[in-house]
Amino acid sequence: MGKRKSSRKIVKRERPKLESVFDCLFCNHEKTIHVSMDKEHKVGNLRCKVCAASYQAAIHHLSAPIDVYSEWIDACEEAKHREIREQRDESEQRDESEQHDEPEQRGEYGVPSQLSDGSDVDDF
């Protein structure tokens, strides 16, 4: 008679824990952003221990702290791009209004002193 085939022991691999402490974008300190997950209320909170920067995001049952942190990074970048666009639009509007406000400079005989390409009439 032969022996029974022994079954292999099941090796359980431990999943690595995902971090919940990150670097701050505003104060540039390392490991100062702490993310807490309130799955009952479906809200993820992010707070810096040094500069008190905070952010809140909606989460679901599969969300991890890194998801809240990356959403915060995306929101900061979007706010930065929006601010740049607004500044550019304001400067363009200012330039347009300045062009309309300035009267055209005329020379001796009522002829413009500059041509449309910016060169002086007297240069010719």
Secondary structure as UniProt FT lines:
FT   STRAND          21..22
FT   TURN            25..27
FT   TURN            30..31
FT   STRAND          33..38
FT   TURN            39..42
FT   STRAND          43..48
FT   TURN            49..51
FT   STRAND          54..58
FT   TURN            61..62
FT   HELIX           65..101
FT   TURN            108..109
FT   TURN            116..117
FT   HELIX           121..123
//
